[in-house]
Amino acid sequence: QVQLVESGGGLVQAGGSLRLSCAASGNIFSGSTMKWYRQAPGKQRELVASITIGGTPEYVDSVKARFTISRDNAKNTLYLQMNSLKPEDTGMYYCNAVHLRYAVSYWGQGTQVTVSS
């Protein structure tokens, strides 16, 4: 059974940092492109960052130089280090795995990030 479990969200003041984690089970991690999405209240879910199987990251412009996505294939865990947080970073953050061979997408349940001004 495939499962993605996010953790690390919370309440932080503007300028602070958080580190999100996404633990994957079900033998899909090493074969998947991994992504972090976020959804603010009343807004559409947006892609924040992604990382390929080989470790190549990409970021949405609004988080470049502040967020770092990484993966530990030995631990089946995805990370998102978020620095210099802004109130507009507030939202529910979701982990997503896109398994390339199986062409299937999996989602976690999300972890809430709230940045106060």
RAZIUR-V156596 format. One record per residue. N is the residue number from 1. RES is the residue in three letters. BURIAL is 1 if it has 24 or more other C-alpha atoms within 12 Angstrom, else 0. Layout:
BEGIN
n->N res->RES burial->BURIAL
n->N res->RES burial->BURIAL
END
This chain:
BEGIN
n->1 res->GLN burial->0
n->2 res->VAL burial->0
n->3 res->GLN burial->0
n->4 res->LEU burial->1
n->5 res->VAL burial->1
n->6 res->GLU burial->1
n->7 res->SER burial->1
n->8 res->GLY burial->1
n->9 res->GLY burial->1
n->10 res->GLY burial->1
n->11 res->LEU burial->1
n->12 res->VAL burial->1
n->13 res->GLN burial->0
n->14 res->ALA burial->0
n->15 res->GLY burial->0
n->16 res->GLY burial->1
n->17 res->SER burial->1
n->18 res->LEU burial->1
n->19 res->ARG burial->1
n->20 res->LEU burial->1
n->21 res->SER burial->1
n->22 res->CYS burial->1
n->23 res->ALA burial->1
n->24 res->ALA burial->1
n->25 res->SER burial->1
n->26 res->GLY burial->0
n->27 res->ASN burial->0
n->28 res->ILE burial->1
n->29 res->PHE burial->1
n->30 res->SER burial->1
n->31 res->GLY burial->1
n->32 res->SER burial->1
n->33 res->THR burial->1
n->34 res->MET burial->1
n->35 res->LYS burial->1
n->36 res->TRP burial->1
n->37 res->TYR burial->1
n->38 res->ARG burial->1
n->39 res->GLN burial->1
n->40 res->ALA burial->1
n->41 res->PRO burial->0
n->42 res->GLY burial->0
n->43 res->LYS burial->0
n->44 res->GLN burial->0
n->45 res->ARG burial->0
n->46 res->GLU burial->1
n->47 res->LEU burial->1
n->48 res->VAL burial->1
n->49 res->ALA burial->1
n->50 res->SER burial->1
n->51 res->ILE burial->1
n->52 res->THR burial->1
n->53 res->ILE burial->1
n->54 res->GLY burial->0
n->55 res->GLY burial->0
n->56 res->THR burial->0
n->57 res->PRO burial->1
n->58 res->GLU burial->1
n->59 res->TYR burial->1
n->60 res->VAL burial->0
n->61 res->ASP burial->0
n->62 res->SER burial->0
n->63 res->VAL burial->1
n->64 res->LYS burial->0
n->65 res->ALA burial->0
n->66 res->ARG burial->1
n->67 res->PHE burial->1
n->68 res->THR burial->1
n->69 res->ILE burial->1
n->70 res->SER burial->1
n->71 res->ARG burial->1
n->72 res->ASP burial->0
n->73 res->ASN burial->1
n->74 res->ALA burial->0
n->75 res->LYS burial->0
n->76 res->ASN burial->1
n->77 res->THR burial->1
n->78 res->LEU burial->1
n->79 res->TYR burial->1
n->80 res->LEU burial->1
n->81 res->GLN burial->1
n->82 res->MET burial->1
n->83 res->ASN burial->1
n->84 res->SER burial->1
n->85 res->LEU burial->1
n->86 res->LYS burial->1
n->87 res->PRO burial->0
n->88 res->GLU burial->0
n->89 res->ASP burial->1
n->90 res->THR burial->1
n->91 res->GLY burial->1
n->92 res->MET burial->1
n->93 res->TYR burial->1
n->94 res->TYR burial->1
n->95 res->CYS burial->1
n->96 res->ASN burial->1
n->97 res->ALA burial->1
n->98 res->VAL burial->1
n->99 res->HIS burial->1
n->100 res->LEU burial->0
n->101 res->ARG burial->0
n->102 res->TYR burial->0
n->103 res->ALA burial->0
n->104 res->VAL burial->0
n->105 res->SER burial->0
n->106 res->TYR burial->1
n->107 res->TRP burial->1
n->108 res->GLY burial->1
n->109 res->GLN burial->0
n->110 res->GLY burial->1
n->111 res->THR burial->1
n->112 res->GLN burial->1
n->113 res->VAL burial->1
n->114 res->THR burial->1
n->115 res->VAL burial->1
n->116 res->SER burial->0
n->117 res->SER burial->0
END
